[in-house]
Amino acid sequence: MHRSALAPALAVLLSAVVATTAFAQAKPAAPTTPAPAQKAKFAMPLKGDAPIQVIQGESKFVGKEIVTVYKVKNTSNAPIALLKIDEYWYDKGGKMVSSGTYRHRQPLQPGEIIEVSVNSPALPGAERSQGQFSHANGTIKPNRVKVIK
């Protein structure tokens, strides 16, 4: 008699153990926390002569302005702070007729390429232009190229 009652009790106990282990495996995934953000590193801006590569686009009349597009690449090992491009327009006699300025507010990082446009008022007699580059801590040594490398 003990054998007949033991078999069904063992079967119920075994099925209960199998069922609880099956349900125990389906736990929700633990939430993962993202890696902490790294602190920004400060890079000292370049002081003195800053070498850049420049491609000067063709000047176009847009409304009442002359727009010249420049492509500039920082070829130095340090950022260039407050890059500034001044463009002066002259007439046949060499008299300055118009001018425009562009200021790049963020530091130009090493190897970074930017495309900027300088807008100057379109005044009669403006025939030729000259672009001058400067930065907050010195002068710019522009290397005019056809393709930026």
DSSP file (Angstrom, degrees, kcal/mol; ACC not computed):
  #  RESIDUE AA STRUCTURE BP1 BP2  ACC     N-H-->O    O-->H-N    N-H-->O    O-->H-N    TCO  KAPPA ALPHA  PHI   PSI    X-CA   Y-CA   Z-CA
    1    1 A M     >        0   0    0      0, 0.0     4,-1.2     0, 0.0     5,-0.2   0.000 360.0 360.0 360.0 -33.0    0.0    0.0    0.0
    2    2 A H  H  >  +     0   0    0      1,-0.2     4,-1.6     2,-0.2     5,-0.1   0.845 360.0  57.0 -67.3 -30.7    2.7    2.3    0.6
    3    3 A R  H  > S+     0   0    0      1,-0.2     4,-1.5     2,-0.2    -1,-0.2   0.890 102.9  52.3 -69.8 -37.5    4.0    1.8   -2.9
    4    4 A S  H  4 S+     0   0    0      1,-0.2    -1,-0.2     2,-0.2    -2,-0.2   0.814 114.1  42.8 -71.1 -29.3    0.8    2.9   -4.6
    5    5 A A  H  X S+     0   0    0     -4,-1.2     4,-1.2     2,-0.1    -1,-0.2   0.737 109.8  58.1 -85.9 -24.9    0.6    6.2   -2.6
    6    6 A L  H  X S+     0   0    0     -4,-1.6     4,-2.3    -5,-0.2    -2,-0.2   0.860  99.0  57.3 -74.0 -37.1    4.3    6.9   -3.0
    7    7 A A  H  X S+     0   0    0     -4,-1.5     4,-2.0     2,-0.2    -1,-0.2   0.940 109.1  42.4 -64.8 -49.6    4.4    6.9   -6.8
    8    8 A P  H  > S+     0   0    0      0, 0.0     4,-2.0     0, 0.0    -1,-0.2   0.876 114.8  51.7 -67.0 -33.3    1.7    9.6   -7.4
    9    9 A A  H  X S+     0   0    0     -4,-1.2     4,-2.1     1,-0.2    -2,-0.2   0.898 110.7  48.2 -67.9 -39.0    3.2   11.8   -4.6
   10   10 A L  H  X S+     0   0    0     -4,-2.3     4,-2.4     2,-0.2    -1,-0.2   0.873 110.3  52.0 -66.5 -37.9    6.6   11.5   -6.1
   11   11 A A  H  X S+     0   0    0     -4,-2.0     4,-2.2     2,-0.2    -2,-0.2   0.890 110.7  47.5 -65.8 -40.9    5.2   12.4   -9.6
   12   12 A V  H  X S+     0   0    0     -4,-2.0     4,-1.8     2,-0.2    -2,-0.2   0.905 113.5  48.0 -66.9 -42.1    3.5   15.5   -8.2
   13   13 A L  H  X S+     0   0    0     -4,-2.1     4,-1.9     2,-0.2    -2,-0.2   0.908 112.0  48.9 -65.8 -42.6    6.6   16.6   -6.4
   14   14 A L  H  X S+     0   0    0     -4,-2.4     4,-2.2     1,-0.2    -2,-0.2   0.899 111.2  49.5 -65.1 -41.8    8.8   16.1   -9.4
   15   15 A S  H  X S+     0   0    0     -4,-2.2     4,-2.1     1,-0.2    -1,-0.2   0.852 109.5  52.7 -67.3 -33.2    6.5   18.0  -11.7
   16   16 A A  H  X S+     0   0    0     -4,-1.8     4,-2.0     2,-0.2    -1,-0.2   0.889 109.9  47.9 -68.2 -39.0    6.4   20.9   -9.2
   17   17 A V  H  X S+     0   0    0     -4,-1.9     4,-1.8     2,-0.2    -2,-0.2   0.911 112.8  48.2 -67.6 -42.7   10.2   21.1   -9.1
   18   18 A V  H  X S+     0   0    0     -4,-2.2     4,-1.7     1,-0.2    -2,-0.2   0.902 112.0  50.3 -64.3 -41.1   10.5   21.1  -12.9
   19   19 A A  H  X S+     0   0    0     -4,-2.1     4,-2.1     1,-0.2    -2,-0.2   0.897 109.8  49.0 -66.2 -41.1    7.8   23.8  -13.2
   20   20 A T  H  X S+     0   0    0     -4,-2.0     4,-1.7     1,-0.2    -1,-0.2   0.862 111.1  49.6 -70.3 -34.0    9.4   26.1  -10.7
   21   21 A T  H  X S+     0   0    0     -4,-1.8     4,-0.9     2,-0.2    -1,-0.2   0.855 110.1  51.6 -71.7 -32.0   12.8   25.8  -12.4
   22   22 A A  H  < S+     0   0    0     -4,-1.7     4,-0.4     1,-0.2     3,-0.4   0.912 114.2  42.5 -67.9 -42.9   11.3   26.5  -15.8
   23   23 A F  H >< S+     0   0    0     -4,-2.1     3,-0.7     1,-0.2    -2,-0.2   0.796 107.5  61.6 -74.2 -27.0    9.6   29.7  -14.5
   24   24 A A  H 3< S+     0   0    0     -4,-1.7     3,-0.3     1,-0.2    -1,-0.2   0.765  96.6  60.3 -70.1 -25.1   12.6   30.7  -12.5
   25   25 A Q  T 3< S+     0   0    0     -4,-0.9     2,-1.0    -3,-0.4    -1,-0.2   0.710  88.2  74.3 -76.0 -19.5   14.7   31.0  -15.7
   26   26 A A    <   +     0   0    0     -3,-0.7    -1,-0.2    -4,-0.4    -2,-0.1  -0.307  66.0 149.4 -91.6  51.2   12.4   33.6  -17.3
   27   27 A K        -     0   0    0     -2,-1.0     3,-0.1    -3,-0.3     2,-0.1  -0.574  53.0-104.5 -80.9 147.0   13.6   36.5  -15.1
   28   28 A P        -     0   0    0      0, 0.0    -1,-0.1     0, 0.0     2,-0.1  -0.401  44.7 -95.5 -67.9 149.9   13.6   40.0  -16.5
   29   29 A A        -     0   0    0      1,-0.1     3,-0.1    -2,-0.1     0, 0.0  -0.385  39.9-111.2 -67.7 141.1   16.9   41.4  -17.6
   30   30 A A        -     0   0    0      1,-0.1     2,-0.1    -2,-0.1    -1,-0.1  -0.502  39.6-102.1 -70.9 139.1   18.7   43.6  -15.0
   31   31 A P        -     0   0    0      0, 0.0     2,-0.4     0, 0.0    -1,-0.1  -0.397  35.5-139.4 -64.4 134.8   18.8   47.3  -16.1
   32   32 A T        -     0   0    0     -2,-0.1    -3,-0.0    -3,-0.1     0, 0.0  -0.764   7.6-139.4 -96.5 141.8   22.2   48.2  -17.4
   33   33 A T        -     0   0    0     -2,-0.4     2,-0.0     1,-0.0     0, 0.0  -0.835  22.3-117.8 -99.5 136.1   23.8   51.6  -16.5
   34   34 A P        -     0   0    0      0, 0.0     3,-0.1     0, 0.0    -1,-0.0  -0.300  38.1 -91.7 -69.5 156.8   25.6   53.5  -19.2
   35   35 A A        -     0   0    0      1,-0.1     3,-0.1     3,-0.0     2,-0.0  -0.381  52.0 -97.2 -64.4 144.7   29.3   54.2  -18.8
   36   36 A P        -     0   0    0      0, 0.0    -1,-0.1     0, 0.0     2,-0.1  -0.360  44.6-101.6 -65.4 144.4   30.0   57.6  -17.1
   37   37 A A        -     0   0    0      1,-0.1     2,-0.2    -3,-0.1     3,-0.0  -0.379  35.8-119.7 -66.8 140.4   30.7   60.4  -19.5
   38   38 A Q        -     0   0    0      1,-0.1     2,-0.1    -2,-0.1    -1,-0.1  -0.540  30.0-106.1 -80.1 148.2   34.3   61.4  -19.8
   39   39 A K        -     0   0    0     -2,-0.2     2,-0.1     1,-0.1    -1,-0.1  -0.470  39.3-103.4 -72.1 144.0   35.3   64.9  -18.9
   40   40 A A        -     0   0    0     -2,-0.1     2,-0.4     1,-0.1    -1,-0.1  -0.431  33.3-132.9 -67.9 139.3   36.2   67.2  -21.8
   41   41 A K        -     0   0    0     -2,-0.1     2,-0.6    -3,-0.1    -1,-0.1  -0.781  11.7-135.1 -96.2 138.0   39.8   67.7  -22.3
   42   42 A F        -     0   0    0     -2,-0.4     2,-0.5     2,-0.0    -1,-0.0  -0.808  16.5-161.5 -93.6 125.7   41.1   71.3  -22.8
   43   43 A A        -     0   0    0     -2,-0.6    35,-0.0    35,-0.0    -2,-0.0  -0.926  23.4-119.2-107.8 128.8   43.6   71.7  -25.6
   44   44 A M        -     0   0    0     -2,-0.5     3,-0.1     1,-0.1     2,-0.0  -0.453  33.2-118.6 -65.1 129.8   45.8   74.8  -25.5
   45   45 A P        -     0   0    0      0, 0.0    35,-0.2     0, 0.0     2,-0.1  -0.321  35.4 -91.4 -69.4 155.1   45.2   76.9  -28.7
   46   46 A L        -     0   0    0     33,-3.3     2,-0.4     2,-0.0    35,-0.4  -0.376  37.9-156.7 -67.1 139.6   48.0   77.5  -31.0
   47   47 A K        +     0   0    0      2,-0.1     2,-0.3    -2,-0.1    91,-0.2  -0.964  57.4   6.2-118.9 138.3   50.1   80.7  -30.5
   48   48 A G  S    S+     0   0    0     89,-2.8     2,-0.3    -2,-0.4    89,-0.1  -0.719 115.2  11.8  97.3-147.2   52.1   82.3  -33.2
   49   49 A D        -     0   0    0     -2,-0.3    91,-0.2    89,-0.2    -2,-0.1  -0.518  64.4-162.0 -74.2 130.0   52.1   81.3  -36.9
   50   50 A A  E     -a  140   0A   0     89,-2.1    91,-2.8    -2,-0.3     2,-0.3  -0.955   8.9-144.2-115.5 117.5   49.3   78.9  -37.8
   51   51 A P  E     +a  141   0A   0      0, 0.0    24,-1.6     0, 0.0    25,-0.4  -0.646  27.4 167.4 -82.1 135.1   49.5   76.9  -41.0
   52   52 A I  E     -aB 142  74A   0     89,-1.7    91,-2.0    -2,-0.3     2,-0.4  -0.945  32.5-128.6-137.5 160.2   46.3   76.2  -43.0
   53   53 A Q  E     -aB 143  73A   0     20,-2.2    20,-2.2    -2,-0.3     2,-0.4  -0.925  30.4-167.5-106.9 139.1   45.3   75.0  -46.4
   54   54 A V  E     -aB 144  72A   0     89,-2.2    91,-2.4    -2,-0.4     2,-0.5  -0.985  20.5-171.0-133.5 135.5   42.9   77.2  -48.3
   55   55 A I  E     - B   0  71A   0     16,-2.3    16,-2.5    -2,-0.4     2,-0.6  -0.991  18.4-154.6-118.2 119.8   40.8   76.8  -51.4
   56   56 A Q  E     - B   0  70A   0     -2,-0.5    14,-0.2    89,-0.2     3,-0.1  -0.846  11.0-147.5 -97.5 122.3   39.2   80.0  -52.5
   57   57 A G        -     0   0    0     12,-3.6     2,-0.3    -2,-0.6    -1,-0.0  -0.209  32.5 -80.1 -77.1 173.9   36.0   79.6  -54.5
   58   58 A E        -     0   0    0     10,-0.1    11,-0.4     1,-0.1     2,-0.2  -0.565  47.7-116.1 -77.2 138.7   34.8   81.9  -57.2
   59   59 A S        -     0   0    0     -2,-0.3     2,-0.3     9,-0.1     9,-0.2  -0.536  34.6-168.4 -76.7 140.2   33.1   85.1  -56.1
   60   60 A K  E     -C   67   0A   0      7,-2.4     7,-3.2    -2,-0.2     2,-0.6  -0.960  24.1-121.3-131.2 147.0   29.4   85.4  -57.0
   61   61 A F  E     +C   66   0A   0     -2,-0.3     2,-0.5     5,-0.2     5,-0.2  -0.798  30.7 178.6 -86.9 120.7   26.9   88.3  -56.9
   62   62 A V  E >   -C   65   0A   0      3,-2.7     3,-1.4    -2,-0.6     2,-0.4  -0.931  62.0 -54.4-124.5 104.0   24.0   87.3  -54.8
   63   63 A G  T 3  S-     0   0    0     -2,-0.5    -2,-0.0     1,-0.2     0, 0.0  -0.517 122.0 -17.9  65.4-120.8   21.4   90.1  -54.5
   64   64 A K  T 3  S+     0   0    0     -2,-0.4    58,-2.3    -3,-0.1     2,-0.3   0.013 125.6  79.9-105.9  25.9   23.3   93.2  -53.3
   65   65 A E  E <  S-CD  62 121A   0     -3,-1.4    -3,-2.7    56,-0.3     2,-0.6  -0.928  70.1-133.8-131.9 155.7   26.3   91.2  -52.0
   66   66 A I  E     -CD  61 120A   0     54,-3.5    54,-2.3    -2,-0.3     2,-0.5  -0.957  28.0-161.2-104.5 122.4   29.4   89.5  -53.3
   67   67 A V  E     -CD  60 119A   0     -7,-3.2    -7,-2.4    -2,-0.6     2,-0.4  -0.923   9.9-176.1-112.2 124.5   29.7   86.1  -51.8
   68   68 A T  E     - D   0 118A   0     50,-2.1    50,-3.0    -2,-0.5     2,-0.5  -0.980  13.7-149.0-119.2 129.5   33.1   84.2  -51.7
   69   69 A V  E     - D   0 117A   0     -2,-0.4   -12,-3.6   -11,-0.4     2,-0.4  -0.846  13.1-169.6-101.6 131.4   33.3   80.7  -50.4
   70   70 A Y  E     -BD  56 116A   0     46,-3.1    46,-2.8    -2,-0.5     2,-0.5  -0.938  12.8-154.7-117.6 140.8   36.5   79.5  -48.7
   71   71 A K  E     -BD  55 115A   0    -16,-2.5   -16,-2.3    -2,-0.4     2,-0.4  -0.984  22.6-173.6-112.6 123.5   37.4   75.9  -47.7
   72   72 A V  E     -BD  54 114A   0     42,-2.7    42,-2.7    -2,-0.5     2,-0.4  -0.946  12.8-170.6-126.2 136.5   39.9   75.9  -44.9
   73   73 A K  E     -BD  53 113A   0    -20,-2.2   -20,-2.2    -2,-0.4     2,-0.7  -0.995  22.5-132.9-126.8 132.3   41.8   73.0  -43.2
   74   74 A N  E     +B   52   0A   0     38,-1.9    37,-2.5    -2,-0.4   -22,-0.2  -0.744  24.3 177.9 -81.3 115.5   43.9   73.4  -40.0
   75   75 A T        +     0   0    0    -24,-1.6   -23,-0.2    -2,-0.7    -1,-0.1   0.287  49.1  95.9-102.5   9.0   47.2   71.6  -40.7
   76   76 A S  S    S-     0   0    0    -25,-0.4    35,-0.2     2,-0.2     4,-0.1  -0.332  81.8-117.0 -90.0 178.1   48.8   72.4  -37.3
   77   77 A N  S    S+     0   0    0     33,-0.1    -1,-0.1    -2,-0.1    -3,-0.0   0.422  93.6  53.4 -94.2  -0.7   48.9   70.1  -34.2
   78   78 A A  S    S-     0   0    0     31,-0.1    -2,-0.2    30,-0.0     2,-0.0  -0.905  93.9 -90.2-132.2 158.5   46.9   72.5  -32.0
   79   79 A P        -     0   0    0      0, 0.0   -33,-3.3     0, 0.0     2,-0.6  -0.357  33.4-131.9 -67.5 149.0   43.5   74.2  -32.3
   80   80 A I  B     -E  108   0B   0     28,-2.2    28,-2.8   -35,-0.2     3,-0.4  -0.917  22.3-143.1-102.9 120.1   43.3   77.6  -33.9
   81   81 A A        -     0   0    0     -2,-0.6    55,-2.3   -35,-0.4    56,-0.4  -0.689  69.1  -7.0 -90.0 133.7   41.2   80.0  -31.8
   82   82 A L  S    S-     0   0    0     -2,-0.4    -1,-0.2    22,-0.2    23,-0.2   0.920  75.4-157.0  54.1  57.8   39.0   82.7  -33.4
   83   83 A L  E     -F  104   0C   0     21,-0.5    21,-3.0    -3,-0.4     2,-0.4  -0.423  11.6-166.6 -61.7 136.0   39.9   82.3  -37.0
   84   84 A K  E     -FG 103 134C   0     50,-2.9    50,-2.1    19,-0.2     2,-0.5  -0.995  13.1-165.9-133.3 133.5   39.1   85.5  -38.9
   85   85 A I  E     -FG 102 133C   0     17,-2.6    17,-2.4    -2,-0.4     2,-0.5  -0.981   5.4-170.9-120.4 120.7   38.9   86.1  -42.7
   86   86 A D  E     -FG 101 132C   0     46,-3.0    46,-3.3    -2,-0.5     2,-0.5  -0.941   4.3-165.0-108.9 130.3   38.9   89.6  -44.0
   87   87 A E  E     -FG 100 131C   0     13,-3.0    13,-2.2    -2,-0.5     2,-0.4  -0.970   2.7-166.3-119.0 125.0   38.2   90.1  -47.7
   88   88 A Y  E     -FG  99 130C   0     42,-2.8    42,-2.1    -2,-0.5     2,-0.4  -0.913   6.3-152.3-112.8 135.1   38.9   93.5  -49.3
   89   89 A W  E     -FG  98 129C   0      9,-3.4     8,-3.2    -2,-0.4     9,-1.3  -0.896  13.6-167.8-109.1 136.6   37.6   94.5  -52.8
   90   90 A Y  E     -FG  96 128C   0     38,-3.0    37,-2.9    -2,-0.4    38,-1.6  -0.846  12.9-134.7-122.0 154.8   39.5   97.0  -55.0
   91   91 A D    >   -     0   0    0      4,-2.0     3,-1.4    -2,-0.3    35,-0.1  -0.273  46.7 -80.8 -93.6-171.6   38.7   99.0  -58.1
   92   92 A K  T 3  S+     0   0    0      1,-0.3    34,-0.0    33,-0.2    33,-0.0   0.854 129.1  52.5 -60.7 -36.7   40.9   99.4  -61.2
   93   93 A G  T 3  S-     0   0    0      2,-0.1    -1,-0.3     1,-0.1     3,-0.1   0.507 119.6-105.8 -80.1  -4.6   42.9  102.2  -59.6
   94   94 A G  S <  S+     0   0    0     -3,-1.4     2,-0.4     1,-0.3    -2,-0.1   0.543  72.4 142.4  92.1   8.0   43.7  100.1  -56.5
   95   95 A K        -     0   0    0      1,-0.1    -4,-2.0     2,-0.0    -1,-0.3  -0.677  57.9-113.0 -84.8 134.1   41.3  102.0  -54.2
   96   96 A M  E     +F   90   0C   0     -2,-0.4    -6,-0.3    -6,-0.2     3,-0.1  -0.502  39.8 171.1 -69.4 128.4   39.4   99.9  -51.7
   97   97 A V  E     -     0   0C   0     -8,-3.2     2,-0.3     1,-0.3    -7,-0.2   0.783  58.1  -2.7-106.5 -39.4   35.8   99.8  -52.5
   98   98 A S  E     -F   89   0C   0     -9,-1.3    -9,-3.4    25,-0.1    -1,-0.3  -0.955  55.6-167.5-152.2 163.5   34.2   97.2  -50.2
   99   99 A S  E     -F   88   0C   0     -2,-0.3     2,-0.3   -11,-0.2   -11,-0.2  -0.990   1.7-167.8-154.9 158.5   35.1   94.6  -47.5
  100  100 A G  E     -F   87   0C   0    -13,-2.2   -13,-3.0    -2,-0.3     2,-0.4  -0.978   8.2-152.5-146.3 156.5   33.6   91.7  -45.7
  101  101 A T  E     -F   86   0C   0     18,-0.4     2,-0.4    -2,-0.3    18,-0.3  -0.981   5.5-167.5-135.5 143.2   34.6   89.7  -42.6
  102  102 A Y  E     -F   85   0C   0    -17,-2.4   -17,-2.6    -2,-0.4     2,-0.4  -0.997   6.9-166.8-126.7 135.9   34.0   86.1  -41.3
  103  103 A R  E     -F   84   0C   0     -2,-0.4     2,-0.8   -19,-0.2   -19,-0.2  -0.989  12.1-150.4-123.8 125.5   34.7   85.0  -37.8
  104  104 A H  E     -F   83   0C   0    -21,-3.0   -21,-0.5    -2,-0.4   -22,-0.2  -0.855  11.5-167.0 -94.3 111.4   34.8   81.3  -36.8
  105  105 A R        +     0   0    0     -2,-0.8   -23,-0.2   -23,-0.2    -1,-0.2   0.793  64.6  65.9 -76.0 -30.9   33.7   81.3  -33.1
  106  106 A Q  S    S-     0   0    0      1,-0.1   -23,-0.4   -25,-0.1     2,-0.1  -0.587  99.2 -93.5 -88.2 154.4   34.7   77.7  -32.2
  107  107 A P        -     0   0    0      0, 0.0     2,-0.9     0, 0.0   -26,-0.2  -0.460  36.3-124.2 -64.1 136.2   38.4   76.6  -32.2
  108  108 A L  B     -E   80   0B   0    -28,-2.8   -28,-2.2    -2,-0.1     3,-0.1  -0.756  33.0-139.8 -84.1 108.5   39.4   75.0  -35.5
  109  109 A Q    >   -     0   0    0     -2,-0.9     3,-2.1   -30,-0.2   -35,-0.4  -0.233  29.5 -80.7 -71.8 157.1   40.6   71.6  -34.4
  110  110 A P  T 3  S+     0   0    0      0, 0.0   -35,-0.2     0, 0.0    -1,-0.2  -0.362 118.0   8.1 -58.6 128.7   43.7   69.9  -36.0
  111  111 A G  T 3  S+     0   0    0    -37,-2.5     2,-0.2     1,-0.3   -36,-0.1   0.349  95.4 139.8  82.2  -6.4   42.8   68.3  -39.3
  112  112 A E    <   -     0   0    0     -3,-2.1   -38,-1.9   -38,-0.1     2,-0.5  -0.475  38.9-153.8 -74.5 140.5   39.3   69.9  -39.3
  113  113 A I  E     -D   73   0A   0    -40,-0.2     2,-0.3    -2,-0.2   -40,-0.2  -0.962  14.7-179.3-116.0 129.3   37.9   71.2  -42.6
  114  114 A I  E     -D   72   0A   0    -42,-2.7   -42,-2.7    -2,-0.5     2,-0.5  -0.916  19.6-146.5-125.2 154.8   35.4   74.0  -42.7
  115  115 A E  E     +D   71   0A   0     -2,-0.3     2,-0.3   -44,-0.2   -44,-0.2  -0.986  27.3 173.5-120.9 121.7   33.6   75.8  -45.5
  116  116 A V  E     -D   70   0A   0    -46,-2.8   -46,-3.1    -2,-0.5     2,-0.4  -0.862  21.6-143.5-127.2 158.5   32.8   79.4  -44.9
  117  117 A S  E     -D   69   0A   0     -2,-0.3     2,-0.5   -48,-0.2   -48,-0.2  -0.985   6.2-152.3-125.6 137.5   31.4   82.3  -46.9
  118  118 A V  E     -D   68   0A   0    -50,-3.0   -50,-2.1    -2,-0.4     2,-0.5  -0.929  12.5-156.5-107.4 123.8   32.4   85.9  -46.8
  119  119 A N  E     +D   67   0A   0     -2,-0.5   -18,-0.4   -18,-0.3   -52,-0.2  -0.884  14.7 175.7-105.6 127.7   29.7   88.4  -47.7
  120  120 A S  E     -D   66   0A   0    -54,-2.3   -54,-3.5    -2,-0.5   -20,-0.2  -0.960  39.5 -98.5-126.1 145.8   30.7   91.9  -48.9
  121  121 A P  E     -D   65   0A   0      0, 0.0     2,-1.1     0, 0.0   -56,-0.3  -0.421  37.3-122.8 -61.9 135.6   28.4   94.7  -50.2
  122  122 A A        +     0   0    0    -58,-2.3   -57,-0.0    -2,-0.1     3,-0.0  -0.713  42.3 172.5 -83.7 101.9   28.4   94.7  -54.0
  123  123 A L    >   -     0   0    0     -2,-1.1     3,-1.5     1,-0.1   -25,-0.1  -0.814  39.9 -90.7-110.2 152.0   29.5   98.3  -54.8
  124  124 A P  T 3  S+     0   0    0      0, 0.0     3,-0.1     0, 0.0    -1,-0.1  -0.325 109.3  28.2 -62.4 138.3   30.3   99.6  -58.3
  125  125 A G  T 3  S+     0   0    0      1,-0.3     2,-0.6   -34,-0.1   -33,-0.2   0.321  75.4 141.9  97.3  -7.6   33.9   99.2  -59.4
  126  126 A A    <   +     0   0    0     -3,-1.5    -1,-0.3     1,-0.2   -35,-0.2  -0.566  13.0 147.7 -71.7 113.4   34.7   96.1  -57.3
  127  127 A E        +     0   0    0    -37,-2.9     2,-0.3    -2,-0.6   -36,-0.2   0.753  55.2  23.1-117.6 -40.3   37.0   94.1  -59.6
  128  128 A R  E     -G   90   0C   0    -38,-1.6   -38,-3.0   -37,-0.0    -1,-0.3  -0.932  62.8-154.4-134.4 155.7   39.6   92.2  -57.6
  129  129 A S  E     -G   89   0C   0     -2,-0.3     2,-0.4   -40,-0.2   -40,-0.2  -0.853   7.0-157.5-129.8 162.7   39.8   91.0  -54.0
  130  130 A Q  E     -G   88   0C   0    -42,-2.1   -42,-2.8    -2,-0.3     2,-0.4  -0.988  12.3-151.1-139.8 128.7   42.3   90.0  -51.4
  131  131 A G  E     -G   87   0C   0     -2,-0.4     2,-0.4   -44,-0.2   -44,-0.2  -0.858   9.2-166.4-102.9 134.5   41.7   87.7  -48.5
  132  132 A Q  E     -G   86   0C   0    -46,-3.3   -46,-3.0    -2,-0.4     2,-0.4  -0.971   5.4-156.3-121.1 135.4   43.6   88.1  -45.2
  133  133 A F  E     +G   85   0C   0     -2,-0.4     7,-0.8   -48,-0.2     2,-0.3  -0.853  20.2 156.0-112.2 143.9   43.6   85.5  -42.5
  134  134 A S  E     -GH  84 139C   0    -50,-2.1   -50,-2.9    -2,-0.4     2,-0.3  -0.965  18.8-156.9-153.6 167.9   44.3   86.0  -38.8
  135  135 A H  E >   - H   0 138C   0      3,-1.6     3,-1.2    -2,-0.3   -53,-0.2  -0.904  38.6 -94.1-143.8 174.9   43.6   84.3  -35.4
  136  136 A A  T 3  S+     0   0    0    -55,-2.3   -54,-0.1    -2,-0.3   -89,-0.1   0.774 118.4  37.4 -64.0 -29.7   43.4   85.3  -31.8
  137  137 A N  T 3  S-     0   0    0    -56,-0.4   -89,-2.8   -91,-0.3     2,-0.3   0.090 125.5 -44.4-115.7  23.3   47.0   84.4  -30.9
  138  138 A G  E <  S-H  135   0C   0     -3,-1.2    -3,-1.6   -91,-0.2     2,-0.2  -0.999  79.0 -35.2 155.3-151.1   49.0   85.3  -34.0
  139  139 A T  E     -H  134   0C   0     -2,-0.3   -89,-2.1    -5,-0.2     2,-0.4  -0.644  43.1-125.3-110.2 165.1   49.1   85.2  -37.7
  140  140 A I  E     -a   50   0A   0     -7,-0.8    -7,-0.2    -2,-0.2   -91,-0.1  -0.913   7.0-154.0-111.1 136.4   48.0   82.7  -40.3
  141  141 A K  E     -a   51   0A   0    -91,-2.8   -89,-1.7    -2,-0.4     2,-0.2  -0.840  22.4-158.5-106.2  90.7   50.2   81.2  -43.0
  142  142 A P  E     -a   52   0A   0      0, 0.0     2,-0.6     0, 0.0   -89,-0.2  -0.511   9.7-160.8 -76.7 136.9   47.8   80.3  -45.7
  143  143 A N  E     -a   53   0A   0    -91,-2.0   -89,-2.2    -2,-0.2     2,-0.5  -0.944  15.7-145.2-113.0 106.2   48.8   77.6  -48.3
  144  144 A R  E     +a   54   0A   0     -2,-0.6     2,-0.3   -91,-0.2   -89,-0.2  -0.609  29.7 169.3 -78.5 123.4   46.6   78.0  -51.3
  145  145 A V        -     0   0    0    -91,-2.4   -89,-0.2    -2,-0.5     3,-0.1  -0.807  42.2-136.4-128.8 167.0   45.9   74.6  -52.8
  146  146 A K  S    S+     0   0    0      1,-0.3     2,-0.4    -2,-0.3    -1,-0.1   0.757  96.3  26.5 -93.3 -30.5   43.6   73.1  -55.5
  147  147 A V  S    S-     0   0    0    -93,-0.1     2,-0.4   -92,-0.0    -1,-0.3  -0.999  80.0-129.7-134.5 132.1   42.7   70.0  -53.4
  148  148 A I              0   0    0     -2,-0.4   -76,-0.0     1,-0.1   -35,-0.0  -0.678 360.0 360.0 -82.1 130.0   42.8   69.8  -49.6
  149  149 A K              0   0    0     -2,-0.4    -1,-0.1   -76,-0.1     0, 0.0   0.398 360.0 360.0-102.7 360.0   44.7   66.7  -48.5
